[in-house]
Amino acid sequence: MKVRLEHSSSHHIEVSPLVINLRLANNVAKMALSLLIFFALLGHPSCAHGFRDSWPFYWPFSIAESKKHGDFLYDVHVAPTRFMWEGHQIEVYECWREDAETNHWLYFKLKVDDRPSGERTVLRKEKKRICFTDESEKKSVIDFYGAVRRTVVHSVLLPNNGTSHLELRVGTEAEGKDPVRSMGDVVVSFDLNPPITRKCSPAIRPQ
């Protein structure tokens, strides 16, 4: 059986139902893939957990969410927890370690002027963002921007050599066609040891 389509030039085009079904199946598959990526980018629990090691499909936006996914290891001690950046008061208010398959991650979140969404506000109004560079390897830190939750999660992929300490230098990246990055004088230290082996037990201690 074939479907006959009338053409404006009085010619008849016959299309097999199999072709139509294949095209329909292709469109449905594309739509399903788009929805999968959309929900994964939002950190939707039904999608994200299966892609823990495949950035950007798993974004842990908080310690509570990390625990829910079963990847949380422990809180990380930070010093200093408060410092000034570009005229703004910065506070590290969540910091934790995760193990996901073969990778080891450090995550941390900041408040800008006591606001969890302050980083996005500064980016929108001042066209600049806070950035971090690993002092030992001189490489930049990945930033996860939560479009819906208005939260920024900073992330560092840790080496698999049992590193117990990490230092990140604070800097500024100006938005533009060719982003300009400049580094400041503040260095934030992270004690990556489990709580039981730390010299200082509180995860985040006010400075």
N, C-alpha and C positions, 0 to 999 in steps of 0.2 A: 504494500500500500504506500502511496506517495501523496504528499500534500501539494496542491497546485496553488501557486501564488500569482495573482494578476499583476502585471507590470504596466506602467503608464504608456509604454511604447507598444502596447498590444501584444507583447511577447509573453509567453507563459514560462514560469520557472518552477520546476518540480524539485521539491526538497524531501529527502527521505526523513521519516520520523526519527530514525536513529541519529541523524545529524543534529536534529533539533534537541533530542534528549542529551546528546553529548555536550552541546553548547549550554544547555540549562544546567547540567551537572557541573560544568566548568565554572559557570557564574556562581553557583551555590558554594563550590569549594573556595573560590576567591573571597566570597563574603564571610565564610566561616573562618578563614585564615585571618582576615582583617579584624574580626571580632576577637579572636584569640589574642592577637597582638595588642589590641586596644585594652582588653582587660588585664593582660599581663603587665602592660606599661603602667597601669593604675595600681599595680600590686594586689590585684584581686586574688584572694586566697585559693579560689578554685583553679587558678592557672599558674600562679607564681611558684608554688612549692615544687612542682615537677622540673623547674628550670633553675635550681638553686645556684648552679655554677655557670650559668649562661647569662652574663650581663646583656641587656638590662632587665631580664624577666623577673628577677627576684630583688625587690627593694625592701629591706626591713626598715620601716619608718620609726621604730621605737624598740626599746628593750622588751616591752610587753608583746609586741608582734614577733620579735625574734624568738621569745620563749614559746609562743604559740606554734611557730613553725618547727620547734625542736632543735634549732641551730645555736641557741644562746649558750655560751660557755661561762662567762663571768664579767662583772663590771671591771672597768679599767681605771686605775688611779691616774689623775691628770694634775699637772702643775705647770704654770698657774691656771686656775679655773676662770679667773677674771683678768682682762687686759684691755687696753685702749687700742682702737684701730680706726684711722681716718675720722677721728672725732666722735666715735661711737664706743659705748661700753659693750664689750663682748663677754659672754659667759658660756663656758662649756657645761651643759646641764645634763647630758646623757653621753655615756661612753662605754662601749662594750666590745667583747670579742666573740667571733663566731667561727665555727668549723663547718664548712660545706664541702662534702666529698673530699677532694684532695687539696682544697684551698683553705687558707687561713685569713680571716678578715678582721680589721679594726674599723669600727664605726663610731662616729661622734656627731652630736648635734649642738648647735649654738643658738643662744639668744642674743639679739642685737637690741640694746637699750631696753632690756627686760621683755622683749617680744619674740616668741618662737618663730614668727613669720617675718622677723625683721630683715633677714638677708634678702628676701624677695622684694621687700619695700625699698631697700637701698638700691638694689639692681634696677628697679623700675624708675625711681626718682633721680638717682645720681649716676646711673649707667656704669656702675662698677660693682665688683664682687670681691669678697675676701677669698684668698687662695692660700694654699699651703704647699711647701716643698720639703721633701725628705732630705734632711741634712746629710745623711750618710750616702745616699745614692743620687741626690740632686734631681729627683724626678717629682713630677707634680702628683697631687692627690686627686682621685676621681670624685666629682660632686654629683649626687643624685638629686634632681629637682622634682619635687612632688607637685605636679600641676594642679591637682585637686586639693590636696591637703595643705598646700602652701607651706610646705616644710622642706628644708634642705638637709640631706644626710651626707656627711663627708665620709669617704671610705678609703681605706688603704689595704692593698693586697700585700700581706706579710710574707716574707721569705720563709722557706721551709727549713731554716737552719737553727730553729730554736731561739730566735732573737728575743731578748728579754727587755729591751729598751728601745724606744723610738723617739726621735726629736724632729719636730716639724717647724719650719720657719714660716711665720705669718707674712703674707704679702697682699698686694692689691692688683687686680686685673681690670683694666679699663675696657669697656665694651666698644666694639667697632669692627670695621672690615679686617683690620690687622690688630688684634687685641694686644695691648701693651701691658706687660707684667713687671711689677717692681716689688722687691722684697724688703721687709722692714727689719727692726731690731729684735722683735719679740720671738722667742723660741718656746714652743709648748712641748713638754716632756710627757711621755706615756710609759707607765710601768706595765709591761705586758705579762708579768708573772702572775700566776694564780694567787688569789687572796691569801692562802695559807702560807705562802713563801715570801710575802711582801714584808718589807720593814715597816711600812705604814699601811694599816689595814683598810681605812675608809676608801671607798671607790673614788669619790670626788670630794676633795676637801677644800673648803673656801680658803682663799689666800689672804 
